[in-house]
Amino acid sequence: MCLVNFSKTVEKMNSVLQCMDCAQQYPMTQVLYNCEKCGGLLDVQHDLTGLRKTIDRAFFDRRLGTLQAPYNSGVWRYKELIYPDVDPQHIVSRPEGNTNLYRAPRLAKWAGVENLYLKHEGENPTGSFKDRGMTTGVTQARALGMTRAACASTGNTSASLAAYTAWADMEGVVFFQNKQVAMGKLSQAIAYGATAIQINADFDRNLELVREISLSLGIYILNSVNPFRLEGQKSIMIETIQQLDWQVPDWIVCPGGNLGNSSAFGKALYELCELGLIERMPRLAIIQAEGANPLYRSYANRFAGLEAMSAETIATAIKIGNPVNYAKAVRALRWTDGVVEQVSDQEIMDAKALIDRQGIGCEPASACSLAGLRKLVDQGVVKPHETVVGILTGHLLKDPDATINYHNHTLPGIEARYPNWLHRAEASVAEITQILQSVHSRSNS
């Protein structure tokens, strides 16, 4: 059977970089992260008018299950919505995406809703949603002729950058803080060959450093201030809705750290609506940890401004006190009539234990989605009959220490309310039998 040729179905669209504040435009061939005129954040703007004439739901449905690269990727399946003009020879793909959407009735009952789906981005090649943005970011780096790329990271971005730059035969550089970095993530960056530097500073300071040093040394920046990263992350939302047969849920609930994902979700939904691929917008709920909640504080103050903070939470992936994509996240919330909530580390780890127990598993930050949903249901914001999609951003093995310490009751200030004890026994049939009978009795009581 001949493969369908997907590569020439849409004419050249001439996408541009555009400032979201002053609308100044720049060519895609310029290495740029902020507007030169006003300093605002940049968007990748596509020709939606032209796209509206050439694509529809069936256009993307025909690509499902293809073995043909790059369309076998859950990002590049939507190339026309992500980066229509890029030369396929520049595309750097593992491939990524095609992550599962799980219906979770037991967790739905715990949260208080009838229909809950969990989109598990921990199933990406390096174990987090970052791969979706890294494929587009590294692709753009290659298209620009860059040979080095760098990021500041709490862990997941570093793992993804290291893997994708290695795959593209580029040099990767990662700036870590010098404490509370999950070993699962640090080990990935080192294993994939990136130059890893631990710095006596938090994530927000490291981001400042990576921008300053990268600009002086001609290194391409691949933090989420890079607008091409967010274009790839849009595919999480596009793929989710396609998996729901293009039926829009009532709510999308996701963790919020540097706010790249929530910003990308808002942009994806806006574009899908403009293109007629969906008929309405779902509402977006962004959940932050109490110890890293600058967006929540701003939301509570009607977005009067962002007040940076020193972040502290067990959910290291979102331990960010000065999110670079704040303005884009606010835009996404306004587009979707969205809300922001906060959850404690106790609530995060309890929700994580329940997600893990379903056989799905996630890193601590991911569990914000379930913990936050339960709070929103209790408050009457989310109604029990509404359909909810929660985003799980990272894999269980990203932070195994947090998991083991929770179940061993050794996390400071956190009680294991849903423990799974590690039992110890001598090499004795009688002793092991006693343990098994005791566990069986408790599970059936």
VMD Tcl script that draws the C-alpha trace (Angstrom):
set ca {
  {0.00 0.00 0.00}
  {1.33 3.45 -0.89}
  {1.74 6.00 1.89}
  {-0.36 9.12 1.60}
  {1.73 12.19 0.83}
  {0.92 14.59 3.65}
  {3.71 17.07 2.95}
  {2.23 19.22 0.17}
  {-1.39 19.62 1.16}
  {-1.19 23.19 2.44}
  {0.34 26.11 0.61}
  {2.97 28.34 2.19}
  {1.43 30.30 5.06}
  {4.14 32.83 5.96}
  {3.92 32.73 9.75}
  {5.49 35.59 11.71}
  {6.62 36.45 15.22}
  {4.34 39.07 16.73}
  {4.48 40.97 20.01}
  {1.37 40.27 22.06}
  {1.49 43.81 23.51}
  {2.26 46.19 20.64}
  {1.69 43.84 17.64}
  {5.14 44.56 16.18}
  {6.03 41.78 13.75}
  {9.34 40.06 13.02}
  {10.42 37.38 10.55}
  {10.64 33.77 11.72}
  {14.31 33.77 10.71}
  {15.27 36.24 13.45}
  {16.71 34.95 16.75}
  {14.42 36.78 19.14}
  {12.69 36.09 22.45}
  {11.08 39.43 23.32}
  {9.85 42.39 21.32}
  {12.67 44.79 20.45}
  {10.22 47.70 20.54}
  {8.47 47.25 23.90}
  {9.95 44.12 25.50}
  {6.69 42.18 25.30}
  {6.35 38.43 24.86}
  {6.30 37.11 21.31}
  {3.71 34.84 19.70}
  {4.09 32.72 16.59}
  {1.21 33.93 14.44}
  {-0.06 31.75 11.61}
  {-2.26 32.67 8.65}
  {-5.55 31.45 10.11}
  {-7.51 32.84 7.17}
  {-5.52 30.70 4.75}
  {-5.65 27.66 7.02}
  {-9.41 27.93 7.37}
  {-9.71 27.24 3.63}
  {-7.53 24.13 3.61}
  {-7.89 22.12 6.83}
  {-10.68 20.51 8.81}
  {-11.10 17.71 11.34}
  {-10.91 15.01 8.66}
  {-7.60 16.46 7.47}
  {-5.98 15.53 10.79}
  {-8.00 12.35 11.31}
  {-6.49 10.94 8.11}
  {-3.05 11.13 9.70}
  {-3.96 9.05 12.75}
  {-1.90 5.88 12.87}
  {0.40 6.82 10.03}
  {3.97 5.49 10.09}
  {5.16 8.34 7.88}
  {7.53 10.82 9.53}
  {7.10 13.47 10.78}
  {3.33 12.96 10.93}
  {3.68 9.91 13.19}
  {4.50 12.43 15.93}
  {1.66 13.70 18.11}
  {3.07 17.18 17.55}
  {3.90 17.16 13.84}
  {0.58 15.48 12.97}
  {-0.68 19.06 13.41}
  {2.22 20.68 11.51}
  {-0.08 23.22 9.83}
  {-1.13 24.51 13.26}
  {2.36 24.30 14.79}
  {4.90 25.38 12.16}
  {3.49 25.11 8.63}
  {6.46 26.62 6.78}
  {9.35 24.70 8.33}
  {11.38 22.56 5.94}
  {10.85 18.91 6.96}
  {14.62 18.32 6.82}
  {15.00 20.55 9.89}
  {12.43 18.70 12.03}
  {13.94 17.02 15.10}
  {11.48 14.42 16.39}
  {11.79 11.31 18.59}
  {8.72 11.07 17.87}
  {6.78 12.55 20.77}
  {3.14 12.92 21.73}
  {0.49 10.28 21.07}
  {0.04 10.07 24.84}
  {-2.94 8.28 26.34}
  {-6.15 9.86 27.55}
  {-7.37 7.75 30.47}
  {-10.91 7.68 31.74}
  {-10.61 7.55 35.53}
  {-13.99 6.77 37.18}
  {-12.61 6.03 40.67}
  {-10.65 9.29 40.73}
  {-13.69 11.09 39.33}
  {-15.75 9.84 42.27}
  {-13.06 11.02 44.72}
  {-12.96 14.45 43.08}
  {-16.75 14.71 42.90}
  {-17.43 14.64 39.16}
  {-19.07 12.12 36.86}
  {-16.58 12.22 34.00}
  {-12.84 12.68 34.46}
  {-10.12 12.02 31.90}
  {-6.40 12.22 32.59}
  {-4.07 13.15 29.73}
  {-0.73 11.61 30.67}
  {2.14 13.64 29.24}
  {4.55 11.58 31.32}
  {4.36 9.06 28.47}
  {6.52 11.26 26.22}
  {10.07 10.07 25.33}
  {11.83 11.75 28.28}
  {8.86 11.43 30.62}
  {7.23 14.87 30.51}
  {5.23 17.27 28.37}
  {8.42 19.26 27.71}
  {9.21 17.02 24.75}
  {6.34 18.54 22.79}
  {7.84 22.01 23.09}
  {11.41 20.81 22.69}
  {10.77 19.20 19.31}
  {9.63 22.56 17.93}
  {12.27 24.56 19.80}
  {15.19 22.41 18.65}
  {13.71 22.27 15.15}
  {13.78 26.08 15.05}
  {17.34 26.08 16.40}
  {18.38 23.78 13.57}
  {16.50 25.89 10.99}
  {18.39 28.96 12.26}
  {21.73 27.15 12.01}
  {22.38 27.19 15.77}
  {24.78 24.61 17.20}
  {24.25 25.16 20.95}
  {21.09 25.46 23.04}
  {20.61 26.19 26.74}
  {17.96 26.37 29.43}
  {17.48 26.98 33.12}
  {15.53 24.12 34.62}
  {13.85 22.62 37.65}
  {14.43 19.27 35.94}
  {12.04 18.29 33.17}
  {13.16 20.93 30.67}
  {16.78 19.92 31.19}
  {16.04 16.26 30.49}
  {14.16 17.13 27.33}
  {16.71 19.65 26.05}
  {19.55 17.22 26.68}
  {17.81 14.43 24.78}
  {16.72 16.50 21.80}
  {19.99 18.35 21.36}
  {21.81 15.01 21.51}
  {19.44 13.59 18.88}
  {20.10 16.66 16.69}
  {23.89 16.46 17.24}
  {23.89 19.83 18.99}
  {25.50 20.90 22.27}
  {23.07 21.19 25.19}
  {23.72 23.38 28.25}
  {21.62 23.23 31.44}
  {21.59 25.54 34.47}
  {20.26 23.86 37.65}
  {19.73 25.25 41.11}
  {21.99 23.59 43.68}
  {19.27 22.04 45.86}
  {15.95 20.20 45.61}
  {16.57 18.89 42.11}
  {14.93 15.50 41.62}
  {17.64 12.94 40.88}
  {15.57 11.27 38.18}
  {15.65 14.50 36.19}
  {19.27 15.43 36.88}
  {20.39 11.95 35.89}
  {18.68 12.32 32.51}
  {20.47 15.56 31.66}
  {23.83 14.03 32.56}
  {23.15 10.74 30.78}
  {22.13 12.46 27.54}
  {25.41 14.39 27.51}
  {24.40 17.99 28.24}
  {26.81 20.34 30.00}
  {25.09 20.52 33.40}
  {25.96 23.36 35.79}
  {24.57 23.57 39.32}
  {24.40 27.20 40.44}
  {23.84 28.67 43.87}
  {20.56 30.32 42.83}
  {16.89 29.47 42.36}
  {15.19 28.86 39.02}
  {14.21 32.47 38.45}
  {17.78 33.74 38.90}
  {19.10 30.91 36.74}
  {16.73 31.95 33.98}
  {18.15 35.46 34.12}
  {21.67 34.03 33.94}
  {20.95 31.72 31.03}
  {19.46 34.58 29.04}
  {22.40 36.88 29.71}
  {25.07 34.26 28.97}
  {23.30 32.79 25.95}
  {22.91 36.19 24.32}
  {26.61 36.98 24.83}
  {27.82 33.58 23.57}
  {25.34 33.07 20.74}
  {23.58 30.10 22.37}
  {19.93 29.46 21.51}
  {17.60 29.79 24.52}
  {15.06 27.00 24.95}
  {13.14 28.02 28.05}
  {9.43 28.68 27.55}
  {10.12 32.36 26.86}
  {10.95 30.93 23.44}
  {7.64 31.15 21.52}
  {8.41 28.02 19.46}
  {8.34 25.94 22.64}
  {4.74 26.94 23.26}
  {3.73 26.11 19.70}
  {4.71 22.49 20.29}
  {2.90 22.39 23.62}
  {-0.31 23.49 21.89}
  {-0.48 19.96 20.50}
  {-1.40 18.59 23.95}
  {-4.73 20.35 23.68}
  {-5.28 19.62 19.99}
  {-4.55 15.92 20.49}
  {-6.77 15.72 23.58}
  {-9.76 17.12 21.71}
  {-9.11 14.87 18.73}
  {-9.03 11.89 21.14}
  {-12.46 13.03 22.37}
  {-13.65 12.91 18.74}
  {-13.49 16.71 18.60}
  {-16.02 17.04 21.43}
  {-14.96 19.79 23.84}
  {-14.90 19.02 27.60}
  {-16.28 21.54 30.06}
  {-12.97 21.99 31.90}
  {-9.24 21.63 31.33}
  {-7.33 21.48 34.64}
  {-3.54 21.76 34.67}
  {-0.64 22.58 37.01}
  {0.90 26.05 36.79}
  {4.61 26.81 37.21}
  {6.29 28.92 34.54}
  {2.85 28.96 32.86}
  {4.00 27.83 29.44}
  {1.51 24.96 29.25}
  {-1.53 26.98 30.27}
  {-0.48 29.74 27.86}
  {-0.12 27.21 25.05}
  {-3.50 25.66 25.88}
  {-5.22 29.03 25.64}
  {-3.61 29.77 22.28}
  {-4.48 26.33 20.94}
  {-8.12 26.63 21.97}
  {-8.41 30.14 20.55}
  {-6.99 29.00 17.20}
  {-9.12 25.84 17.08}
  {-12.21 27.95 17.67}
  {-11.19 30.52 15.03}
  {-10.59 27.71 12.53}
  {-13.96 26.11 13.24}
  {-12.42 22.86 14.50}
  {-14.28 23.28 17.80}
  {-17.58 25.02 18.41}
  {-16.92 26.40 21.89}
  {-14.12 27.01 24.37}
  {-13.71 24.86 27.49}
  {-12.87 26.63 30.72}
  {-9.28 26.50 31.93}
  {-8.32 25.95 35.59}
  {-4.68 26.53 36.52}
  {-3.59 24.98 39.82}
  {-0.54 26.22 41.72}
  {1.20 24.98 44.85}
  {0.60 27.19 47.89}
  {4.34 27.78 48.22}
  {4.72 28.82 44.57}
  {1.52 30.71 43.82}
  {2.23 34.11 42.20}
  {-0.48 33.62 39.57}
  {-3.04 32.65 42.20}
  {-2.21 35.77 44.21}
  {-2.56 37.92 41.11}
  {-5.86 36.24 40.21}
  {-7.18 36.90 43.72}
  {-6.26 40.57 43.14}
  {-8.04 40.68 39.76}
  {-4.75 40.56 37.85}
  {-3.59 43.91 39.18}
  {-0.03 42.73 38.57}
  {2.45 39.96 39.26}
  {4.35 39.96 42.53}
  {7.37 37.66 42.35}
  {8.06 35.43 45.34}
  {10.59 32.97 46.68}
  {9.04 29.63 45.78}
  {9.03 26.55 48.02}
  {7.09 23.34 47.35}
  {7.62 19.61 47.14}
  {6.33 19.84 43.56}
  {9.75 20.86 42.20}
  {8.58 21.03 38.58}
  {6.44 24.08 39.42}
  {8.66 25.65 42.09}
  {8.80 28.97 40.24}
  {8.17 32.34 41.83}
  {8.38 34.66 38.81}
  {6.73 32.92 35.83}
  {7.93 34.29 32.52}
  {4.65 33.52 30.73}
  {2.41 35.33 33.20}
  {0.93 37.68 30.58}
  {0.13 34.82 28.20}
  {-1.46 32.79 31.00}
  {-3.69 35.74 31.95}
  {-4.69 36.02 28.29}
  {-5.55 32.30 28.24}
  {-7.67 32.66 31.38}
  {-9.57 35.58 29.87}
  {-10.14 33.74 26.60}
  {-11.55 30.73 28.44}
  {-13.28 32.38 31.41}
  {-10.78 30.45 33.48}
  {-9.94 30.25 37.17}
  {-6.85 29.78 39.34}
  {-6.65 27.72 42.54}
  {-3.89 26.73 44.96}
  {-3.26 23.45 46.79}
  {-1.03 22.51 49.70}
  {1.85 20.05 49.52}
  {-0.27 17.72 51.64}
  {-3.08 17.86 49.09}
  {-0.62 17.35 46.24}
  {0.95 14.23 47.73}
  {-2.39 12.71 48.71}
  {-3.73 13.20 45.19}
  {-0.52 11.78 43.76}
  {-0.86 8.65 45.93}
  {-4.36 8.09 44.54}
  {-3.28 8.61 40.92}
  {-0.36 6.26 41.46}
  {-2.66 3.64 42.99}
  {-4.70 3.55 39.77}
  {-1.64 2.18 37.98}
  {-1.19 5.46 36.11}
  {1.35 7.30 38.26}
  {2.73 10.84 38.04}
  {5.28 13.22 39.51}
  {4.13 15.51 42.36}
  {3.41 18.60 40.23}
  {1.04 16.62 38.02}
  {-1.16 15.78 41.00}
  {-2.11 19.45 41.30}
  {-4.68 18.75 38.58}
  {-6.61 16.23 40.69}
  {-6.11 18.03 44.01}
  {-7.21 21.33 42.49}
  {-10.23 19.77 40.80}
  {-11.50 18.41 44.11}
  {-11.24 21.87 45.69}
  {-13.05 23.49 42.75}
  {-15.87 20.93 43.02}
  {-16.14 21.53 46.78}
  {-16.39 25.27 46.09}
  {-19.13 24.76 43.50}
  {-17.00 26.17 40.67}
  {-16.88 22.86 38.80}
  {-20.28 21.13 38.72}
  {-20.53 17.36 39.30}
  {-22.12 16.74 35.88}
  {-19.37 18.54 33.95}
  {-16.72 16.68 31.95}
  {-13.15 17.40 33.03}
  {-9.75 16.68 31.49}
  {-6.84 16.83 33.93}
  {-3.30 17.14 32.61}
  {-0.59 14.95 34.12}
  {2.67 16.63 33.16}
  {5.35 14.17 34.26}
  {6.16 10.51 34.88}
  {6.13 8.79 38.27}
  {9.86 8.01 38.08}
  {10.81 11.67 37.70}
  {10.88 12.00 41.49}
  {10.95 8.54 43.13}
  {12.28 9.94 46.42}
  {9.09 11.91 47.01}
  {7.04 8.77 46.43}
  {9.05 6.51 48.74}
  {9.33 9.13 51.47}
  {5.58 9.77 51.40}
  {4.74 6.12 51.91}
  {7.43 5.79 54.59}
  {6.02 8.78 56.51}
  {9.34 10.67 56.21}
  {8.27 13.81 54.32}
  {8.54 16.76 56.74}
  {5.14 18.26 57.52}
  {3.21 15.76 55.38}
  {1.10 12.87 56.67}
  {0.74 9.76 54.49}
  {-3.05 9.54 54.37}
  {-3.00 6.88 51.64}
  {0.11 4.87 52.52}
  {1.40 1.69 50.96}
  {3.85 0.37 53.52}
  {7.10 -1.28 52.54}
  {7.01 -4.52 54.53}
  {10.13 -6.29 55.77}
  {10.46 -9.92 56.74}
  {12.96 -12.65 57.41}
  {13.20 -15.56 54.96}
  {10.33 -17.24 56.76}
  {7.19 -18.70 55.18}
  {5.27 -18.12 58.39}
  {6.31 -14.48 58.68}
  {5.60 -13.69 55.01}
  {2.25 -15.48 55.21}
  {1.29 -13.39 58.23}
  {2.06 -10.17 56.34}
  {0.05 -11.24 53.29}
  {-2.93 -12.32 55.36}
  {-2.86 -9.05 57.30}
  {-2.74 -6.95 54.09}
  {-5.54 -9.00 52.51}
  {-7.68 -8.59 55.60}
  {-7.24 -4.81 55.67}
  {-7.97 -4.43 51.94}
  {-11.25 -6.32 52.30}
  {-12.42 -4.69 55.52}
}
mol new
graphics top color blue
foreach p $ca { graphics top sphere $p radius 0.5 }
foreach p [lrange $ca 0 end-1] q [lrange $ca 1 end] { graphics top cylinder $p $q radius 0.2 }
display resetview
